[in-house]
Amino acid sequence: MTKKMKKKLIRIIISFILLVIAFILKLDNTIINNILFIISYLIVGYDIILKALRNITRGKVFDENFLMTIATIGAFFISEFPEAVAVMLFYQVGELFQSYAVDKSRKSVESLMDIRPDYANLYHDKKTERVDPNKVKVGDIILIKPGEKIPLDGIVIEGSSTLNTLALTGEAVPRSISVNDEVLSGCINNEGILKVKVTKEFGESTVSKILDLVENASSKKSKSENFISKFAKYYTPIVVIIAILLALIPPLLTDTTFKTWIYRALSFLVVSCPCALVISIPLSFFCGIGASSKIGVLVKGSNYLEALANTEIVVCDKTGTLTEGIFKVQKVDSIGYSDEDLLRYTSYAENYSNHPIALSIKEAYGKDINEKLVTKTKELKGKGVIAKVESKEVLVGNEKLMAEYNIDYIKSNDIGTVIYIAIDNKYAGSITISDKIKEDAYKAVKEFRKNNVKKIVMLTGDREEISKNVSKELKLDKYYAELLPQDKVKKVESLMKEKSESGKLVFIGDGINDAPVLALSDIGVAMGGLGSDAAIEAADIVIMTDEPSKLANAIKISKKTMQIVKENIVFAITVKILVLILSAIGIATMWAAVFADVGVSVIAIINALRILRVKKD
């Protein structure tokens, strides 16, 4: 409980004691009795009155503070002193509970993202100095002790350990790291002492990107939240007008007194407060975003969380999304050279490339490369590379490269990516490289089906044979292979026409190469966002690991969120209308009105907090 809450609780207790004393004493001197009621009222309600007056000066007239002030002061004017105090007292009790519930939920959500580092151990001249992470520059060395949060992104230059990445990825399994491994801010060092060379300033680090994303998520409101805001804007003044008419017209048309109808009008005002909707709906989405963060899925706004519940079509990139994106040399077919020599010439030619295929070839070769033996390296986009290796011209690439240089090659029918090699314009053989389907991809497809996704499609630039095999293995509805980035855009545009008016198309990619498609789709999801700046920037939703099944869990959370939002809207409006009618006809007293208002708000808030308990599969 915060200091502010504690002060309010003390005021409530004092006010309640004075109210009880006034009831018990029942003094003959009504003036003294009424003074006790007024003091009790002012102690518990002065802040509400001040807020109402302050808001009126700012042009914000019709809010819950105004309604409560008018209703209670009106009760004093018709000599209903006890009820005036009781209404304000119970309203404040409800407000206290609401504040406590909201505070607890916020702390619960914020604890999921408790990754902001308080300091960094700057290492220089064989000494460490504890400094603000903002003061550390790129290239500086920082020391990270066991149990400390990693304050900035960097490369390990000394030491080994395991990292707790739970706050970033939602995964409890520790990650082993050693020299030359990349570490990300926000992780916790479990064991050994690490020396890390900083690669990004704090403002550009992973932890800053994520915190900024989470903090700004509330600015992108859902349709439901916008509806409630508009509803409250028009609802409250209408209610005030009805209350005025209720107080003035019936006494003129019937034999009843003005006092009776003013009392009913005041009760009508008390119950009309839209607190339950105004508080519980945004809280529901806040909890939904928090629950998603807990499993390592960052949603940039409640609008995306709401849209996710209506997912009809899921479109996936292949490499890195459905497959591991880790290529391994599966087969070497050499002609005129040994397998080792063919790998050597290919590795030397690919020496300057960081492409996954090139890296897999160099890994298979497994020996150091003498760069002096490599000259005149030239990369041909979409075809391969040409290089001088030991005075020999080496061509490494696909069928297009072979055809362009009129190389008489033997076409391979192996499943996988086939690299053809020619040495001095003579075909020297081929190397087959393949990617592996993620185990999690099978689970993801299964879970998408459970969440009523109607169509799962794969788009890839890879070969037809490979794509067909992956699609068949995962039992996808459709696949499109050998696509360029602009082709992917056209396919997504076509698929957008296949969904219903309310349905949404979700695209899952890497957030870098698929930026145009991410922007085009209803919801763009970046895979493996852990440490990827481009992914965090480009996507609407970021999965912090390489597990597509987490999106299925996020869909489940979004559906649960929307269910609870609808429950709260229907429940609150139904109860409000019922009690408003009862107040208007004189059945519901002001006491019942305040209990109904506070009770509805409390129930709606408790219902919203259920979202945080949604379990991941």
Secondary structure by P-SEA (a helix, b strand, c coil): ccaaaaaaaaaaaaaaaaaaaaaaacccaaaaaaaaaaaaaaaacaaaaaaaaaaaaacccccaaaaaaaaaaaaaaacaaaaaaaaaaaaaaaaaaaaaaaaaaaaaaaaaacccccccccccccbbbbbccccccccbbbbbccccccccccccccbbbbbbccccccccbbbbbcccccccccccccbbbbbbbbcccccccaaaaaaaaaaaccccccaaaaaaaaaaaaaaaaaaaaaaaaaccccccccccaaaaaaaaaaaaaaccccccccaaaaaaaaaaaaaaaacbbbccaaaaaaaaaccbbbbbcccccccccccccbbbbccccaaaaaaaaaaaacccccaaaaaaaaaaccccccccccccccccccccccccccbbbbbccaaaaaaaccbbbbbccccbbbbbbcccccccbbbbbccccaaaaaaaaaaaaacccbbbbbccccaaaaaaaaaaaccccccccccaaaaaaaaaaaaaaccccbbbbbbcccccaaaaaaaccbbbbccccccaaaaacccccccccccaaaaaaaaaaaaaaaaaaaaaaaaaaaaaaaaaaaaaccccaaaaaaaaaaaaaaaaaaaacccccccc
